[in-house]
Amino acid sequence: MKSSGPIRAPGGTDPTTSTLPVVVSARSGNSGLGRQFSLWLLVLASLATVTACDTFTDAATRLAYDIEAGAGRLGNETGARYSIRHHTPSKAEECVGPYTVQLDKVGALIIWCKDETGRTVSSHSTTYHARFVDTPKTYILDKPASAILTIEIERRNGRAVVVDAR
């Protein structure tokens, strides 16, 4: 495509001197290399997004994802039960010592990661799991390092409900 002169922003202003944002589209011609570069850039951006999903989550969010998956596996009939088993640490080098989990009746999920002396080294919280389960009572569980957390859920009135945690 041939240019008919300088590119002008809306209103006829010169984009090199204007403070208005200007969008310039790529011109046709030998753009095979540009398209290939754009495709690779899109692939790399997609991979970065997918791998970052786990990179930017914390211990509470990963537990909430396990709860979401468990609620999805729970049968639809009233009284159906399912056990969610969450392995800690759920990510290498995170929450490797003892930990405390709180599933709160107001919808909070909190994890305190501790060192070998019992001192809290990090804490994580979320309410994401509350979309999938109801928690009618608060559970506070102290767990030794690498202990599996088990959460029992049951279908009641069409909703998944936490009935036990240990």
N, C-alpha and C positions, 0 to 999 in steps of 0.2 A: 504494500500500500504506500503510495507516495504522499509525502507531507505537503500540505497546502500552505505552510508557513508555520510560525511559532505556535505552540500550544497555548491556548488562552483558558483561563479559569472562567467560571460563570461570571457574567458581567463584563467580560472583555479585559480583565486585568492580566498582567504579565505574571505568571506563577513564580518567576525568579525574584520578584520584588514584592509579591503579595504576602500578607500574613494569613490569608485564608487557606485552608487545607485544599490540596489539589490532588485528584486521583487521575493518574495517567495509565492507560491500558497499554499492554505490550503490543508492539506493531508486528504485523505478519511479515513473513520473509523466512529466513533460515532460522526457525525457532525450534528445530528438532532437539538441539542440545539444551535449550532452555526448558523444553517440555520434560526431557529426561531428568534434568536437575530438579525440576519442580516435583516430579514423581518420586524421586529419591528423598527429597525433603519431606514430602507427605508421609512416606513410609517410615522414615526416622521419627517424625513427630508422633505418629501413631504408636510406634514401639515405645517411645519414651512415655507416652500417656499410659499405656497398658502396664509397663513395669513400674511406673510411679504409683500405681494404685496401692501396692503393698508397701512401697517405700515411705509413703506419707501417712500411714495409718499407725495407730498405737494399740497397746494391748487391749484396752476396753473396746475399741472399734472392731478389732478382729474377733473378740468374744461375741460382740453384737452380731457380726456376720455369721458366726456359728449358730447363734440363737435364731437368726432369720432362716438359715438353711434347715434347722431342726423344725421350726414351725411349718416350713414348706413340706417336710416329710411326714408331719403329723397327719393321721387319718382325719377325714371330714366328719365322721360320726361322733356323736356325743360320747364321751368316756374314752376315746382313743388316747393312748399314751405313747410318749417317745422320750428316750434318754439322749440328752446332748452331752457328749464327752469332749471337753476342751483341754488340749494339752498345753501346758505352760512350761517353758516359754514358747509362744506361738511364732516367734521370730528369733533367729540366732542373736545371741548377745543382749537380749532384752528381757528383763524380769527373770533373771536366772537364779535368784535366791528365793527365800520364802516370800509369800505375797498374801494380801488380804483382798477379798472380793466383797463388794456390797451390791446386792440387787435390792433396790429400794422400792417400796410400795408407791412412791410418788413418780416412779419412772426413771430414776437415775441408775446407772451402772458405773461403779467406781472400782478401780484396781490400784492398790498401793504396792509397788515393788520394793522389796527390802534387801538390805545386805545381810551377811551372815550374823551380824550382831542384832538384827531386828530393826535397824534404823531405816526409815523410809528414804529411798534414793530417787524415786519418781512416782508420780501418780497420774492416772489417766481416767477420763470419764466421758460418758456419752449418754444420750437418750434414744439413740437410733433403734435399739432393740424394742422399745416400747410401741413401735408401730406394729409389731408382730406378736407380742405376748403381753398379757396382763400379769402383774405381780401383786397379789393381794396382801402380802406381808413382806417385811424387810428381812433379808438374809444377810448376815455378816459372817464370813468364813475366813479363818486363818488357815492357810495352806503351807505345808513345807515345800522346799524347793523341788521343782519338777513334778509336783503332785497334779494328778488329773482332777479337774473340776467337773462334776456331774450335775446337770440341771435336768430335772424331770418336768415335763410339760404334759398337760392333759387338755383335751377339747371340752370346753364348757360353753354352752349357749353360743356356739359358732366361733368362739375365740380360743386361741391357745393361752393357757394359764400356767404359770410356774407353780407347781405343787410341792416341789422339794428341791433343795440344793445341798450338795455335800462335796 
